[in-house]
Amino acid sequence: MNSHLSDPALVALMGLFGGILLGLAARMGRFCTLGAIEDLFYGQNPLRLRMWGVAIGVSVIGTFWLSAAGLLNLEQSFYLNRVWNPAASVFGGVVFGYGMALAGNCGYGALARLGGGDLRSLLIVMIMGISAYVTLGGPLSALRLWAFGDTVYTTTPPGIAQMVARLTGLSFEAVGISIGALILAATLLSRSLRASPSYIFWGAVAGAAIVTGWVGTQWVSSHGYEATPVLSHTFSAPLGETILYVMTSSGNTISFGTGSVAGVVLGAFIGCLIKGQFRWEACDDPRELRRQILGAALMGMGAVVAVGCSVGQGLSGFSVLAFSAPVTLLSIMAGAALGLRQLIWGFSPKI
């Protein structure tokens, strides 16, 4: 190991690197969860949603290739080392998605907008981070545990590739790489996507960022001196971690999550400078402010219940083909669609 850097500092740098890639993808490539859902439901344009197909395909192929090469132990991922609770995925996903629509961004999107000078997003990030910690280990933790139970670890990974491997006798790495290739190939069947190579490129960059998180934390976990969790990017609890670190850095430890959060802001800032889009923005509508505060609080709670946000489950969880990932992602989309419908038409029937 590097004698000049501690294990936490190393994983933070790895989080910073992948976060910069994600920040660049957001600002340079318009890679955005809520924007993709809005385009699909209200613009009848699935192009940005197909970017997610590229990102997921690349992340799945890269992650399972790492496993096949002996560079990653998938069972160390918290998406696969605990019993899956479908109710938590659905409820948490819907709550997160609804909150995302109210806030106008997910945690990742808010960080990207903050890097572009949007001070409203700073409030979203702070409220979401605090809400996540309140739900994770604060006053709402008892209610969460009562409703959805405590973490139960398992030696049978709740993963799609592992299930198919048991049924077919194939290696789960081969199954995972094949599924990733099918997702990527199916996505690239779109003529409109093939005509937009920048969308393909930035979707692939987002997927690659997830892979760098897995390989980096696994390397430190295997070669370092301290116990290091194997993880990749997510933006719920890490927002709270970052707030705590900023306040108590002299008595706290930097982490992959804090590096990842800083990386997204930095990558978005760089992207805005390149495109000449940086400008300071603030909220001048009290109703919008109330809506964003409520939405951010709901996102923090929903992400903790679902064990991940739109990036945490939608990319990192999907990259290991956890059962929870597609269920949570679809639930997030449903919650966002409900929230967007309320904002646009209210709950009265559309005429």
C-alpha positions as CSV (number, residue, x, y, z in Angstrom):
1,M,0.0,0.0,0.0
2,N,1.0,3.6,-0.5
3,S,2.8,4.7,2.7
4,H,1.7,8.3,2.2
5,L,-2.0,7.7,2.0
6,S,-4.3,6.0,4.4
7,D,-6.9,3.4,3.2
8,P,-9.8,5.9,3.7
9,A,-7.9,8.5,1.8
10,L,-7.3,6.1,-1.1
11,V,-11.0,5.0,-1.4
12,A,-12.0,8.7,-1.2
13,L,-9.7,9.5,-4.1
14,M,-11.3,6.6,-6.0
15,G,-14.8,7.9,-5.2
16,L,-13.6,11.3,-6.3
17,F,-12.5,10.0,-9.7
18,G,-15.7,8.1,-10.4
19,G,-17.7,11.1,-9.1
20,I,-16.0,13.4,-11.5
21,L,-17.0,11.1,-14.4
22,L,-20.6,11.1,-13.2
23,G,-20.6,14.9,-12.8
24,L,-19.2,15.3,-16.3
25,A,-21.9,12.9,-17.7
26,A,-24.6,15.0,-16.0
27,R,-23.4,18.3,-17.3
28,M,-21.8,17.4,-20.6
29,G,-24.1,14.5,-21.6
30,R,-27.4,15.5,-19.9
31,F,-27.4,12.2,-18.0
32,C,-30.2,12.7,-15.5
33,T,-32.8,10.5,-13.8
34,L,-35.7,12.8,-13.6
35,G,-35.0,14.4,-17.0
36,A,-35.1,11.0,-18.6
37,I,-38.4,10.2,-17.0
38,E,-39.9,13.6,-18.0
39,D,-38.7,13.1,-21.6
40,L,-40.3,9.7,-21.7
41,F,-43.7,10.5,-20.2
42,Y,-44.3,14.1,-21.3
43,G,-42.1,14.5,-24.3
44,Q,-42.6,11.0,-25.8
45,N,-38.8,11.0,-26.2
46,P,-37.1,7.9,-24.8
47,L,-33.6,9.0,-25.9
48,R,-32.2,10.0,-22.5
49,L,-33.8,6.9,-20.9
50,R,-31.8,4.8,-23.4
51,M,-28.7,6.4,-22.0
52,W,-29.5,4.5,-18.8
53,G,-29.6,1.3,-20.9
54,V,-26.1,2.0,-22.1
55,A,-24.9,2.8,-18.6
56,I,-26.5,-0.3,-17.1
57,G,-25.2,-2.6,-19.9
58,V,-21.6,-1.2,-19.6
59,S,-21.7,-1.4,-15.8
60,V,-23.0,-5.0,-15.8
61,I,-20.4,-6.2,-18.4
62,G,-17.6,-4.4,-16.6
63,T,-18.6,-5.6,-13.1
64,F,-18.9,-9.3,-14.0
65,W,-15.7,-9.2,-16.1
66,L,-14.0,-8.0,-12.9
67,S,-15.5,-10.9,-11.0
68,A,-14.4,-13.4,-13.7
69,A,-10.8,-11.9,-13.6
70,G,-10.7,-12.3,-9.9
71,L,-10.6,-8.6,-9.2
72,L,-14.0,-8.4,-7.5
73,N,-15.9,-10.5,-5.0
74,L,-19.5,-9.7,-5.8
75,E,-20.7,-11.3,-2.6
76,Q,-19.1,-8.5,-0.6
77,S,-21.5,-6.0,-2.1
78,F,-24.3,-5.1,0.3
79,Y,-26.7,-5.5,-2.6
80,L,-26.0,-9.2,-2.6
81,N,-25.0,-10.1,1.0
82,R,-28.3,-9.6,2.6
83,V,-31.8,-11.0,2.2
84,W,-33.9,-8.9,-0.3
85,N,-37.1,-7.3,1.0
86,P,-39.4,-6.6,-2.0
87,A,-41.7,-4.4,0.0
88,A,-38.9,-2.1,1.0
89,S,-37.8,-1.8,-2.6
90,V,-41.3,-0.9,-3.8
91,F,-42.2,1.4,-1.0
92,G,-38.8,3.1,-0.8
93,G,-38.6,3.4,-4.5
94,V,-42.1,5.0,-4.9
95,V,-41.4,7.4,-2.0
96,F,-38.0,8.3,-3.5
97,G,-39.4,8.8,-7.0
98,Y,-42.3,11.0,-5.7
99,G,-39.9,13.1,-3.7
100,M,-37.6,13.4,-6.7
101,A,-40.4,14.9,-8.7
102,L,-41.3,17.4,-6.0
103,A,-37.7,18.4,-5.5
104,G,-37.0,18.6,-9.3
105,N,-33.9,16.4,-9.0
106,C,-32.5,13.3,-7.3
107,G,-29.5,13.5,-5.0
108,Y,-27.1,13.0,-7.9
109,G,-28.8,15.5,-10.1
110,A,-28.9,18.1,-7.2
111,L,-25.1,17.7,-6.8
112,A,-24.6,18.1,-10.5
113,R,-26.7,21.3,-10.5
114,L,-24.9,22.5,-7.4
115,G,-21.7,22.2,-9.4
116,G,-23.3,24.6,-12.0
117,G,-24.0,27.3,-9.4
118,D,-27.6,26.3,-8.4
119,L,-27.8,27.2,-4.7
120,R,-31.3,25.7,-4.5
121,S,-29.7,22.3,-5.0
122,L,-27.5,22.9,-1.9
123,L,-30.6,22.9,0.2
124,I,-31.9,19.7,-1.5
125,V,-28.5,18.0,-0.8
126,M,-28.4,19.0,2.8
127,I,-32.1,18.1,3.6
128,M,-31.8,14.8,1.8
129,G,-28.5,13.9,3.6
130,I,-30.0,14.7,7.0
131,S,-33.2,12.9,6.2
132,A,-31.3,9.8,5.2
133,Y,-29.4,9.8,8.5
134,V,-32.6,10.4,10.5
135,T,-34.1,7.3,8.8
136,L,-30.9,5.2,8.9
137,G,-30.0,5.6,12.6
138,G,-32.0,8.5,14.0
139,P,-35.5,9.0,15.3
140,L,-37.2,7.3,12.3
141,S,-34.9,4.2,12.4
142,A,-37.1,2.4,14.9
143,L,-40.2,2.9,12.6
144,R,-38.2,1.7,9.6
145,L,-37.0,-1.4,11.4
146,W,-40.6,-2.1,12.6
147,A,-42.0,-1.8,9.1
148,F,-39.3,-3.5,7.1
149,G,-37.2,-5.5,9.5
150,D,-33.6,-5.6,10.3
151,T,-30.8,-6.5,8.0
152,V,-30.5,-10.3,7.6
153,Y,-27.3,-11.5,6.0
154,T,-27.3,-14.5,3.6
155,T,-24.8,-16.8,2.0
156,T,-27.1,-17.2,-1.0
157,P,-26.7,-13.9,-3.0
158,P,-30.1,-12.5,-4.1
159,G,-28.8,-11.9,-7.7
160,I,-30.3,-12.6,-11.1
161,A,-27.0,-14.0,-12.5
162,Q,-26.5,-16.4,-9.5
163,M,-30.1,-17.7,-9.9
164,V,-29.7,-18.3,-13.6
165,A,-26.3,-20.0,-13.0
166,R,-27.9,-22.4,-10.5
167,L,-30.6,-23.3,-13.0
168,T,-28.3,-23.7,-16.0
169,G,-25.0,-24.9,-14.6
170,L,-23.2,-22.0,-16.2
171,S,-20.8,-19.7,-14.3
172,F,-22.6,-16.7,-12.9
173,E,-19.9,-14.4,-14.5
174,A,-20.7,-15.7,-18.0
175,V,-24.4,-15.2,-17.3
176,G,-23.8,-11.7,-16.0
177,I,-21.7,-10.7,-18.9
178,S,-24.3,-12.1,-21.3
179,I,-27.1,-10.3,-19.7
180,G,-25.1,-7.0,-19.8
181,A,-24.4,-7.6,-23.5
182,L,-28.0,-8.2,-24.2
183,I,-29.1,-5.0,-22.4
184,L,-26.5,-3.0,-24.3
185,A,-27.3,-4.6,-27.7
186,A,-31.1,-4.1,-27.2
187,T,-30.5,-0.4,-26.3
188,L,-28.3,0.2,-29.3
189,L,-31.0,-1.2,-31.6
190,S,-32.5,2.3,-31.4
191,R,-31.7,4.3,-34.5
192,S,-32.2,7.6,-32.7
193,L,-29.7,6.6,-30.1
194,R,-27.2,5.5,-32.7
195,A,-27.6,8.8,-34.4
196,S,-26.6,10.5,-31.1
197,P,-23.1,9.2,-30.4
198,S,-22.6,11.7,-27.6
199,Y,-25.5,10.1,-25.6
200,I,-23.9,6.7,-26.1
201,F,-20.5,8.0,-25.0
202,W,-21.7,9.7,-21.8
203,G,-24.0,6.8,-20.9
204,A,-20.9,4.5,-21.2
205,V,-18.9,7.0,-19.1
206,A,-21.6,6.8,-16.3
207,G,-21.5,3.0,-16.5
208,A,-17.7,3.0,-16.3
209,A,-17.8,5.2,-13.2
210,I,-19.7,2.5,-11.4
211,V,-17.1,-0.1,-12.4
212,T,-14.2,2.0,-11.1
213,G,-15.9,2.2,-7.8
214,W,-16.1,-1.6,-7.5
215,V,-12.6,-2.3,-8.6
216,G,-11.1,0.5,-6.5
217,T,-12.7,-0.4,-3.2
218,Q,-12.1,-4.1,-3.7
219,W,-8.4,-3.4,-4.3
220,V,-8.1,-1.5,-1.0
221,S,-10.2,-4.0,0.8
222,S,-7.9,-6.8,-0.4
223,H,-4.6,-5.0,0.1
224,G,-5.2,-2.5,2.8
225,Y,-4.7,-2.6,6.5
226,E,-8.2,-1.4,7.5
227,A,-11.6,-3.0,7.0
228,T,-12.9,-1.4,3.9
229,P,-16.4,-2.1,2.5
230,V,-16.7,-3.0,-1.2
231,L,-19.1,-0.5,-2.8
232,S,-19.8,1.8,-5.6
233,H,-21.6,5.1,-6.1
234,T,-24.9,6.0,-4.4
235,F,-26.2,9.4,-3.3
236,S,-28.3,9.1,-0.2
237,A,-26.4,8.2,3.0
238,P,-23.2,9.5,1.5
239,L,-24.7,13.0,1.5
240,G,-25.2,12.7,5.3
241,E,-21.6,11.3,5.6
242,T,-20.3,14.3,3.7
243,I,-22.2,16.8,5.9
244,L,-20.8,15.1,9.0
245,Y,-17.3,15.0,7.7
246,V,-17.4,18.7,6.8
247,M,-18.4,19.5,10.4
248,T,-16.2,17.0,12.2
249,S,-13.3,16.2,9.9
250,S,-10.7,16.4,12.8
251,G,-12.5,13.5,14.5
252,N,-14.1,11.7,11.6
253,T,-12.8,9.6,8.7
254,I,-13.1,10.5,5.0
255,S,-14.8,7.8,2.9
256,F,-15.6,6.7,-0.6
257,G,-19.0,8.4,-0.3
258,T,-17.5,11.7,0.6
259,G,-15.1,11.5,-2.3
260,S,-17.9,10.5,-4.6
261,V,-20.1,13.5,-3.5
262,A,-17.2,15.9,-4.0
263,G,-16.4,14.4,-7.3
264,V,-19.8,14.9,-8.8
265,V,-19.8,18.6,-7.8
266,L,-16.3,19.0,-9.2
267,G,-17.0,17.2,-12.4
268,A,-20.2,19.2,-13.0
269,F,-18.3,22.4,-12.3
270,I,-15.7,21.5,-14.9
271,G,-18.4,20.5,-17.4
272,C,-20.2,23.8,-16.8
273,L,-16.9,25.8,-17.4
274,I,-16.3,23.8,-20.6
275,K,-19.8,24.6,-21.9
276,G,-19.9,28.1,-20.5
277,Q,-23.0,27.3,-18.5
278,F,-22.0,28.2,-15.0
279,R,-24.2,30.7,-13.3
280,W,-25.5,31.4,-9.8
281,E,-29.1,30.6,-9.2
282,A,-31.3,30.9,-6.1
283,C,-34.9,30.2,-5.2
284,D,-37.3,33.2,-5.3
285,D,-40.6,31.3,-4.9
286,P,-41.6,30.2,-1.4
287,R,-43.9,27.5,-2.8
288,E,-41.1,26.0,-4.8
289,L,-38.9,26.1,-1.8
290,R,-41.4,24.2,0.4
291,R,-41.9,21.7,-2.3
292,Q,-38.2,21.1,-2.7
293,I,-37.7,20.7,1.1
294,L,-40.5,18.1,1.2
295,G,-39.2,16.3,-1.8
296,A,-35.6,16.1,-0.5
297,A,-36.9,14.8,2.9
298,L,-38.9,12.1,1.1
299,M,-35.9,11.1,-1.1
300,G,-33.7,10.7,1.9
301,M,-36.2,8.4,3.6
302,G,-37.1,6.5,0.5
303,A,-33.5,5.8,-0.5
304,V,-32.6,4.4,3.0
305,V,-35.7,2.1,2.9
306,A,-34.9,0.9,-0.6
307,V,-31.2,0.6,0.2
308,G,-30.2,2.9,-2.6
309,C,-31.3,5.9,-4.7
310,S,-31.7,6.1,-8.5
311,V,-27.9,5.7,-9.0
312,G,-27.4,3.4,-6.0
313,Q,-29.9,0.8,-7.1
314,G,-30.4,1.9,-10.7
315,L,-26.7,1.6,-11.6
316,S,-24.6,0.2,-8.7
317,G,-27.2,-2.3,-7.7
318,F,-28.0,-3.1,-11.3
319,S,-24.4,-3.6,-12.1
320,V,-24.3,-6.7,-9.8
321,L,-27.8,-7.7,-11.1
322,A,-29.3,-7.7,-7.7
323,F,-33.0,-8.6,-7.6
324,S,-33.7,-5.3,-5.9
325,A,-32.3,-3.1,-8.7
326,P,-35.0,-3.4,-11.4
327,V,-37.8,-3.5,-8.9
328,T,-36.5,-0.3,-7.2
329,L,-35.8,1.5,-10.4
330,L,-39.3,0.8,-11.8
331,S,-40.8,1.9,-8.5
332,I,-38.8,5.1,-8.6
333,M,-40.1,5.7,-12.1
334,A,-43.7,5.1,-10.9
335,G,-43.3,7.5,-8.0
336,A,-41.8,10.1,-10.2
337,A,-44.6,9.8,-12.8
338,L,-47.1,10.2,-10.0
339,G,-45.3,13.3,-8.6
340,L,-44.9,14.8,-12.1
341,R,-48.6,14.2,-12.8
342,Q,-49.6,16.0,-9.6
343,L,-47.4,19.0,-10.4
344,I,-48.7,19.3,-14.0
345,W,-52.4,18.4,-13.7
346,G,-53.1,17.9,-10.0
347,F,-54.9,14.7,-9.0
348,S,-58.0,15.5,-11.0
349,P,-58.6,13.4,-14.1
350,K,-56.8,14.6,-17.2
351,I,-59.2,16.1,-19.7
